[in-house]
Amino acid sequence: MNTRLTSPRALAIALASAGVIGAVGAGAYTSAVSAPTNATPIAAAPAMVTLPDFSTITSRDGPAVVNISVTGTMKASDDEAAAEIQGIDPDDPMFQFFRRFQGQMGPRGQKQQQRDVPVRAQGSGFIVDPSGIIITNAHVVKDAKEVTVKLTDRREYRAKVLGADAKTDIAVLKIDAKNLPVLALGNTKDLKVGEWVLAIGSPFGFENTVTAGVVSAKGRSLPDDSYVPFIQTDVAVNPGNSGGPLLNTRGEVVGINSQIYSRSGGYQGVSFAIPIDVAVQVKDQIVATGKASHARLGVAVQEVNQAFADSFKLDKPEGALVSNIEKGGPGDKAGLKAGDVIRKVDGQAIVSSGDLPAVIGQQAPGKKVTLEVWRQGERQELQAKLGDASDKPAQVAKADTGAGQGKLGLALRPLQPQEKREAGIDTGLLIEDAAGPSAQAGVQAGDVLLAINGTPAQSLEQVREVVAKATNKSVALLIQRGEDKIFVPVRIG
């Protein structure tokens, strides 16, 4: 066999061409050799991308993640109790089938008896203090009579629930132990969308399971959890992961895995975590006092869509639209009015309506804040002293959205004095019929029209005048339906 010696430079180029070594290696070698003056310049190779070392994070921080087992009781009807007795888990699809079957086959009209049935649940948590302080989700330990914490070294402890805050879904536990491993806490403000994150927990009871992904979004508002600006990720989180830590690539806790969006009950690519900043604030209050306090503004708000932005002459659909104000509440005392759009709180932008209760709820009751509002096409600032959410929870109004007779499609009449007294209002027009644009927007007969584009509805002529002067493609109607007040955008273009 003939053997041909090849120069190191030629060998490097040949290997790079064949894909045996990367272009970086070949380029690095050839850069040391003078190239012919007529040679084509070699493009600089792209920088190598380094993936995070999840194994190091797991081995170092995994021992501070714990498995939580809960036993307790809950009130259930006879069919639910029967399903439990037969060993069917309430989360099992067959449980719902059994309930429907019981309802179809059981005696009709017979009142269901309530009884205590045993509840067993599992979740995750993590140690934040060597003396045995553990953070988890409030829903993990709800209705718990006994809580058991299991460490990675298989030691088990009976835990005491120091306190739980349903508004933020944070609970704090204490076990009688010393010199425990702890997790370092990060800063959610420094977390970036697209950044790698890691979850450690006990999905379906499989302890110390590790999953990874990226941050999909920040500041997400969920319908039932308006006090928390959630971190959205695509990290695989399943039942049992609740309460476990969400870690960045430095091994710092940036969130607590809390919820998933799912149509099947399992992971579907959308997970939500409570920012660690919120959790630590609640944890410190619970450790100190046994409970957490939150502030409230005493207003009901709804989303500002493009139709509302057009009606109120906003440059873009952002802010929280005030639809109702508690009489004598903090917002009322500050001078807020229905139709105001709150755009900032102490300089912090309010982009969606869910941002407002999240920002306010994290403040201390009694604190004074500056509100930037948009009223009648102008920017104004108001000072508000926040109340205590434990006195009366704030509510978020939910309105139907969409696009006398005429452009609005409304048949209106003045309210009689008795009707005003019953409705608890001073001015307004009764909607006897809704058709066309108003009906499509969700307005119904029997609703009371309180205002249009922020102008109180005192007469039919006034309503016609406001509609005639409307230069935008929509108007905002303030409607009272029962005890609720909501803004409804109506397309008139």
Buried (B, 14 or more C-beta within 10 A) or exposed (E): EEEEEEEEEEBBBEBBEEEEBEBBBBBEBBEEEEEEEEEEEEEEBEEEEEEBEBEEBBEEBBBBBBBBBBBBEBEBBBBBBBBBEEEBEBEEEEBEEBBEEBEEEEEEEEEBEEBEBEBEBBBBBBBBBEBBBBBBBBBBBBEBEEBBBBBBEEEEBEBEBBBBBEBBBBBBBBBEBEEBBBBBBBEBEEBEEEBBBBBBBBBEEEBBBBBBBEBBEBBBBBEEBBBBBBBBBBBBBBBBBBBBBBBBBEBBBBBBBBBBEBEEEEBEEBBBBBBBBBBBBBBEBBBEEEEBBBBBBBBBBBBBBEBBBBBBEBEEBBBBBBBBBBEEBBBBBBBBBBBBBBBBBEEEEBBBBBBBBBBBBBBEBEEEBEBBBBBEEEEEEBEBBBBBBEEEEBBBBBBBBBBBEEBBBBBBEBBEEEBBEEBEBEBBBBBEBBBBBBBBBBBEEEBBBBBBBBBBBBEBEBBBEBBEEBEBBBBBBBBBBEEBBBBBBBBBE
